[in-house]
């Protein structure tokens, strides 16, 4: 029985198949598994991002959401400029 690791799965059909669930239950404690159809459910629409990456994504989204461009060059340079300008307080 695996007791020192935690398995996290999304709700992909291959992850919730009956046989896959049997193998998981045989090898993991119920408290060490997070996923659909399991004791600890993976919250819907939850990002699988670290806190800092989630904040970075939000910061960049706020600057670029709704901006239209014909080529990738302008947004690419704009993203690079914004990332370089990030301070430690983000």
N, C-alpha and C positions, 0 to 999 in steps of 0.2 A: 504494500500500500504506500503510495506517495504521500508524504505528510509535510514536506518542507517546501513545496512549490505550489503555485496556484495556476490553474488552467483557465484561460479566458477565451471564450468563443463568441462569435456573432451568431445570428440566426440563420446562417446559410443552410439550405436543405441537407447538404452532406454532413453538417455538424449535428443535426437533430434526428438523423436516422436512428431507428430503434437499436440496431446493432452497435452503432457508434456510442450511443448512450450506455449500453451494457458494458462496453469496454471501459468507458470513463468511470462508471460506478465501481467496476471491479478494481481499478487502479488508483483512484483518487478518493479521499474522504469527501463526503458531500459538502463540507465546509471549505474545500479547496478548489471548487469549480464554480465558475461564473459563466452563465450562458442561458440561452432560451431553453425552456422545458426542464430546467434544473432548479435545485433548491434556492440558489441565489441567482436571480434573473439579471441579465445585462440590460440596463435601462435603454429604452428605444431612443434612437437619434443621439446617443451619447458619443462624443468624440473620443477616439482612442489616442489622445494626445497628452503629452505632459503639460503641466500648467504653463510653463514658459512658452511652449510652442502654441498653445491655445491662445495666449495673450498676443503673441506675435501675429498669428493669423487674424485675430480681431483687429489689431492695429492696422495691418495692411488692407484688410477688407474695408475698413472705414475710409481709407484714402482712395480706394480704387473702385468701389461699388458704383455701378452705373456709368462709369467712364467708357466712352466708345472710342475705338481706334481701328484703323484699317490694317495696320501691321503690328507685329509683335515687338518691333524695335523700341518704340516709345514706352510701352508699359514695362518692358524689361529694364530699360535704363532708369525709369522712375522707381521701380521696386528696389533696384540696387542702391539708388540715392537715398531712399527712405530707410532701408536697412542699415546703411552706413551711418545715418544720422540718429539712430536710436540711442537713447541714453540709458543708464542703468535703472532709472526710475520706472521704466515701462513695466 
